[in-house]
Amino acid sequence: MTDEQGLTYAEAGVDIDAGNELVTRIGTRVEATRRPEVLTGLGGFGGLFELPVDRYKRPVLVSATDGVGTKLRLAIEAQRYDTLGIDLVAMCANDVLVTGGEPLFFLDYYATAQLDTDVAAAVIDGIAAGCEQAGAALIGGETAEMPGMYQPGDFDLAGFCVGAVERDAIVDGSNVTAGDVVIGLASSGPHANGYSLIRRVIDEAGADLTDTLDNRPLVDHLMAPTRIYAHAVRQLQATVSMHAMAHVTGGGLADNLARVLPTEAAAQIHENRWERPAIFDWLAEHGGISADEMRRTFNNGIGFCVVVPAEQSDTALQALANAGETAQVIGEIEHQRADAPSVSIG
């Protein structure tokens, strides 16, 4: 009696061998992100990470999760996959930093219709690069092939970051007071926010991604990876009193800074104190986007901000410069008035 092979998983669209090949290809790159606290390698059912209690008296875990939005669609259309992973890590790790937390480890979720190991390896290589910038270990992830859920060539990304902060060192904005200053750290461009509007502008303007802006292709401006501010924040934590921090994502500078201010405080931000990257001027012009809409949608050149005592601003700026950041005082903290917004930009 012969055993005839019936329908296989591969014929249904899921290639287990391709998944195994991917794990092999990314092994060396993932190993480069390893921290001493990591107790497992790739391939297990769960990643083990020993909490560094020798460095903390009363550690509090901090977690964040995010994706890269429709920047992913632009990346797929432009076939630019190498920096998406940095965006993914940045969107999570920068949120952990806001609390004063140290990013410890990261996991990713990669879902697609049919696994292209070259594309997936490029994306995960970027994730590893982002983890190195954040100081976090890439301890695991999930690669899911789901034919019928995605169109051919499409994939989706999600990331998960866990960090730790000393209980009495949590930065929650409660120490913000009138007279403090707001320091803005430069962004690399739109980061990973506002891309539904960006893609609409490109379509309606009939723009070509190879068009030149400031002697660089337009696609380079749009695909510039989100800055990861971990090194800079560590420098500041060792140098000045951190009263508040904000990661400038969807909602722009006003909405995100407002999230970390106490009810009795307000911020006055001065747009003339930093140079807005050319890509934002291009978007405003080609999309006919109002100044208010630009402020609500994009970071407009400031990707992260910190609130420190005014007398420590020079020290903070020097620490940020030493960390490789472009930063300046962009505003002041005032007493909140009943008839005024908590963050005013002008």
Stockholm file with secondary structure:
# STOCKHOLM 1.0

chainA/1-346         MTDEQGLTYAEAGVDIDAGNELVTRIGTRVEATRRPEVLTGLGGFGGLFELPVDRYKRPVLVSATDGVGTKLRLAIEAQRYDTLGIDLVAMCANDVLVTGGEPLFFLDYYATAQLDTDVAAAVIDGIAAGCEQAGAALIGGETAEMPGMYQPGDFDLAGFCVGAVERDAIVDGSNVTAGDVVIGLASSGPHANGYSLIRRVIDEAGADLTDTLDNRPLVDHLMAPTRIYAHAVRQLQATVSMHAMAHVTGGGLADNLARVLPTEAAAQIHENRWERPAIFDWLAEHGGISADEMRRTFNNGIGFCVVVPAEQSDTALQALANAGETAQVIGEIEHQRADAPSVSIG
#=GR chainA/1-346 SS CCCCCCCCTTTTTCCHHHHHHHHHHHHHHHHTTCCTTBCCCTTSSSCCBCCCTTSCSSEEEEEEEECCTTHHHHHHHHTCCTTHHHHHHHHHHHHHHHTTCEEEEEEEEEEESSCCHHHHHHHHHHHHHHHHHHTCEEEEEEEEECBTTBCTTCEEEEEEEEEEEEGGGCCCSTTCCTTCEEEEEECSSSTTSSHHHHHHHHHHHTCCTTCEETTEEHHHHHHCCCCCCHHHHHHHHTTSCCCEEEECCTTHHHHHHHTTSCTTEEEEECGGGSCCCHHHHHHHHHHTCCHHHHHHHCCTTEEEEEEECGGGHHHHHHHHHHTTCCEEEEEEEEECCTTSCSEEEC
#=GC SS_cons         CCCCCCCCTTTTTCCHHHHHHHHHHHHHHHHTTCCTTBCCCTTSSSCCBCCCTTSCSSEEEEEEEECCTTHHHHHHHHTCCTTHHHHHHHHHHHHHHHTTCEEEEEEEEEEESSCCHHHHHHHHHHHHHHHHHHTCEEEEEEEEECBTTBCTTCEEEEEEEEEEEEGGGCCCSTTCCTTCEEEEEECSSSTTSSHHHHHHHHHHHTCCTTCEETTEEHHHHHHCCCCCCHHHHHHHHTTSCCCEEEECCTTHHHHHHHTTSCTTEEEEECGGGSCCCHHHHHHHHHHTCCHHHHHHHCCTTEEEEEEECGGGHHHHHHHHHHTTCCEEEEEEEEECCTTSCSEEEC
//
